[in-house]
Amino acid sequence: MPAGIQVSDLGQVALPVVSTLGKVGLIVVIVGFFAATFGAALEAGLAASYSVTQYFGRRWGKSLPPVQAPYFHLVIMVSLLSGTLFILTGVDPVTVTEYSLVFSAAALPLTYLPILVVANDRAYLGERVNSLFTNVLASIYLVVVCVVSVASIPLMVYTKAGQ
């Protein structure tokens, strides 16, 4: 930052390494970029596949061959293909991530409140329900989550998503 340099894309991240280590540094950076991005893509594909196939009651597992778990492997391939096509559109993935985080913050009370209700259901949990102290803390947290939820989208609009 003191030199007035700002990194705006992945290629610029490699410049200091390449200027210091030359061609060897470039090879190391390319292998690192590939490992990080491909690993993240596979992890996202696996997460999507586990979620979808378990939800629909299909056979699942990365150790099963495609013949035994065809839907599991199909969802992985569709996820990877969808991600690749999405990147080819030119949409900035960081912007998409920022918007998705804001919308997940806005939806947080919708996921937190049902858990809090179940945590107090004696018919379901018996003697393992929340204590009074836990409920007080959980209620305070629920208020905080609701405030964040209500403020998240207006703040995103007001700040133009941090730009």
Secondary structure as UniProt FT lines:
FT   TURN            2..3
FT   HELIX           10..55
FT   TURN            56..57
FT   TURN            62..63
FT   TURN            66..68
FT   HELIX           70..88
FT   TURN            89..90
FT   HELIX           93..118
FT   TURN            119..120
FT   HELIX           122..125
FT   HELIX           126..128
FT   HELIX           132..158
FT   TURN            159..162
//
